[in-house]
Amino acid sequence: MRSNSSSCGSTFLPPRFVQLFLLAALVLLLPSWLYLSRPAQSGALASLRLGSLPDGAHTASQLAILHLNPSARPTAQGSQGSGPDDSAGKAFVPGLPAAVLQASQGTLYGKPIMAKLGNESAKAELGRATWKFLHTMTLRFPDEPSASDREALLSFFHLFSRLYPCGECAEHFQQLLRDLPPQTSSRLAAAGWLCAAHNRVNARLGKAEFPCDKLDETYDCGCGPPKKTSKVPPTLIHPEEADAKANHSQGSEDWGEGGKDYVPHRGGRPLGG
């Protein structure tokens, strides 16, 4: 009987030793399993948590992509929608916290900031200068813009619609952006879109339509060959006379929001008429 008992004791391990072995294995393997099963953070979120975004550069880029595809705006849980856009297949890249995205959408899509501009003369003067600036800007836009170029132009138009000094004009422009989303794929697309948008204003006010094929000659963007300069030294021309000649040669555009027609003129006669 003793020999059988000693034989069994040498064959089987003590229960306490088995328990200690299992406990040690659990302590060692459980953290490794939890670490490996954890989903990897996206690059944008990791950068945000580390505080390595320079002046919100990455955030602004993500916001512009949001703008390229407004239907992909995330919900509070960070879900993603779908729909047509002008982004040439680009989709929203998730990764920013919902609070940051909501605040940024408010910046891009918020209401106009400025109050109503009651001075009709100031409104008309502001409008003429604005249309000249916008048309010249789109005419100088790259023929083959980069993704960053397109994002910048899209963000500009929507921020412009909030910051325009004429509050009621800004509201009209925001509605125009909703009805006719900006096109940014090329210089021709951007310039053609703005001309179509401008003619929408003309139609709403019952004004004449401007021929969009006259843009290059109406707004000198400096894209063509250099023009011949006058041989008369500029110092011999009085400033008032120089301004009068420039206004006569370049023409003017009347802003529809200020109660005047938007019909580009040259030398006192409407273009295309």
RAQUI-V62946 format. One record per run of one state. SS is the DSSP state (h for helix, s for strand, l for the rest). FROM is the first residue (numbers start at 1). LEN is the number of residues. If there is no record, write none. Layout:
ss={SS,SS}
from={FROM,FROM}
len={LEN,LEN}
This chain:
ss={l,h,l,h,l,h,l,h,l,h,l,h,l,h,l,h,l,h,l,h,l,h,l,h,l,h,l,s,l,h,l,s,l,s,l}
from={1,2,12,15,38,43,51,54,69,70,73,98,110,120,140,147,164,167,180,187,206,212,219,234,237,239,251,252,253,256,259,265,267,269,271}
len={1,10,3,23,5,8,3,15,1,3,25,12,10,20,7,17,3,13,7,19,6,7,15,3,2,12,1,1,3,3,6,2,2,2,3}
